[in-house]
Amino acid sequence: MRHPDQERITALKTLTQTGGRSFALSALLCAGVALSACTTTGTGTGSVSPSGAPVAFAWKSTDGGITGTMSATVTNGETYTGPYLQITKQVQSDDFGPMWTGWDPYWNDWGGWGAFPEFGFATVYSGRVMANLQDASGQRMRCRFHLNTPTDGMAGGGQGECQLKSGRSVEAVFPA
C-alpha cells in the first residue's frame, strides 16, 4: 500500500541526505500548514441498541481527519456534538536504525506506516479514534472507533461503538 504522502516523504528524504536540512524543515512546515488549511468532512450511520433507532453521524476535520468535531443525531432529535481524535505517536526515525541492520530500510507494505524519513520524526497512526460528545442538556456519549485506513484518518472509513450514560449503546459505521 502506498502512503498518501509518499512523494513528499521521498523528496524530504532526498533533501536531507544532500544536506538540505533547513530547506527540508521549511518544506515540512509548509506542507503542514497546507494540510491544516484543508477541511475534510464525512458521515456515518448507526443504530441504538436495543431499540434499533437510526443514528446519523457527521464529522469535520482541518487536519486530514486525525482530529476534529463530530455529531451524532438520533431520530428522536437528540444531537450530541464534541471533539474526536485518532491516537497517534511521534517516533524518531533514526531509532529504527538497528531494525534495518542487514536489510534494506523500511517495510513499505506495513499498513499505516509507509516510508520513514531518514532523519527526523514520523507519525505512527494507531487506527483508534475516540470521541466525547454531549447534547444540549448535558447528556454524554463516548465513542471508540477502529479505522480501516489509519493514515487517511476518518476519511478512510471505520466502525465502532458509542455508549450513553443511560446504558444504551450505538453501533456505528463510517464509509471510506
N, C-alpha and C positions, 0 to 999 in steps of 0.2 A: 504494500500500500504506500503510495507516495504522499508525503507530508505536504499540506497545502502551501506552506511557506518554503518549500524545498529550494526554489531559485534564490530567495533572499538568504537562506542559510548558507548555500554554496557560495554565493557572492561574498558574504561576510567572512566565511572561512578563507577564501582566496585572498581577500584584502588583509586579513590578519596574518596569514602566512607570508605575505610580501611586505610586511612592515607597516601597513596602513591602519594601525590600531586606532588612532584617533579618528580617522575617517570612518572606519568600521563602526566605532562607537556612535559617531554622529549619524550614520546611516541607520543604525539600530534605533536610536532615539526618534528619528524622523518616521521610521516605519511604525513605531509605537504610537506616535501622535496621529499618523494617518489611520491606523486601525481604530483608535479611540474615537475618531470622527464618524465612523461607520455605525449606523444603527441597524440592528437586525431584530426581527420580530418573528414570532411563531405562535402556533396554537396547539392545543392538545384536547383530548377528550377523556372522560372518566365516568365512573358511576359510584354512588354512595351505597355502602353496604350497611344494613341488609335491605334497604328499600329499593335499590336499583335506580334511584333518581339520577338523571344525567347531570354531569358537571362539565362546564366549558372552561378550559384553561387558556390563558394568553400570557406571553412573556415578551419582554423588550430588553435589549442589551445594547450598550455602546462599545463593548469590547469583544465582539465576536461570539457572544453567548456564554462567556465564562461567568460573568456576574450580571445582575440586572434586577428588574422588578417582574413580579408575576401576579396574576389574578386568577381566582377560581370562582366561577359563578354557578351556584346550584339553582335548579329550576324554580325553587320557591322564592328566588330573588336575593338570597344571601350572596354577597360578594366579599371574598377575602382577598386582600392585597398585601404585598410586602416584598422584601428582598429575597433573592436567591443567589447562590454561589456554587461553583464547582470547586471541590477541594483539589488544590494543586500544590506542587512542591518545587522550589527552585534548587537545582543541583549544579555544582561547579563541574563543568565538563571535563576538566583535567583530572578530577578524582576518578574518572573511569579509565585512566591510562593503564593500570595494571590488568584490567579486564581484557585488553586487546593484545597483550603480550603473546606473540606467536600467531596472531591473526590480523587480517585487515580490519581497521577500526569499524565499529558500528554494526548493528543488526537493523538494517533499514526496514525489514519486514515486521518488526515488533510493533503491533498496532498502537498508535498514540504517541510513539516516541520520535520516529523519524530520525534524521541525522542530527548529531550534536555539533555545534561549532567547536573547533579545536581548543579555543581559549574562551573563557567567559562562563556564562551561566545558561542553563537550559531549563525549560519548564517541563515537568512531568505531570501529565494530566491523569487524575485518578479515575475519571469517569463517574464519580459520585457527586451528586448535586443535593444540596439541602435548601429548603425554603421555609421561611417563618412568616405566615400570613395571618391577617387579622381582619375581622369585619367591622362595620361601623359601631356596633355595640360593644366591641372589645373582645368578642369571642375569637379564639385562636385555632389555627390549623397549621400543623407542621408536616412537612413533606420530605421524602427522600426518593431520589431517582437514580437509575443507572443508565448512563448514556451509551448509545450504540457506537458512536464515533467520538471519543473524548476530545480530540483536538479540534473538532468542529463545534464544541460546546453544545448548547441546547439545539442548535440548528441541525445537528447530526441525528436527532431523534433519541428516544429512550422510553423507559417505562418505570413505574414505581408506585408508591403508595403515600397517602396522607392520613393523618389522624386528627380528629376533632376532640376537644375536651369532653364532649358529650359521650364519647365512646364509639361514635360512628367512624368508619374508615372510608377512604376513597381510593379506588384503583385508577391509575392514570397512564395514558399512552400519548407520546409525542411523536408525530411522524417526522421523518428526515426531510 
